[in-house]
């Protein structure tokens, strides 16, 4: 019927329309939503481009953050747990302008992070890397983001 990516996109839009309007404004879409890989696409358009017709840095950070954090929220909800992720720090390197629709790809094993947070009940940190590409134009990486994700199990006992 509907793909997992499509349903996740609708859930994200519904949540972000109320809680995080900037995410809703950028209209990200899931391209891949697998166990250890997430790819999010943000179209280059009126909402997301800057004065030089490339993707605005704020829109790029939205894409990177979602590619890293959404799998944690998704997995925690499937486990029936409340584990809100936050970004502890962010490092970004820009190699060229993103002149087209941009894909943000994150390959990380978040199972270990979630399991440790549940087991210890303490705050747990993990560094992840997100690569941004414009696949319609080139296979080259346009930007690389390193985020430190911090999680703590806040499930009511």
PyMOL commands that set and color helices and strands:
alter all, ss='L'
color gray80, all
select helices_A, chain A and resi 4-19+21-26+57-79+110-120
alter helices_A, ss='H'
color red, helices_A
select strands_A, chain A and resi 29-33+37-42+86-94+102-107+124-133+141-151
alter strands_A, ss='S'
color yellow, strands_A
deselect
rebuild
show_as cartoon
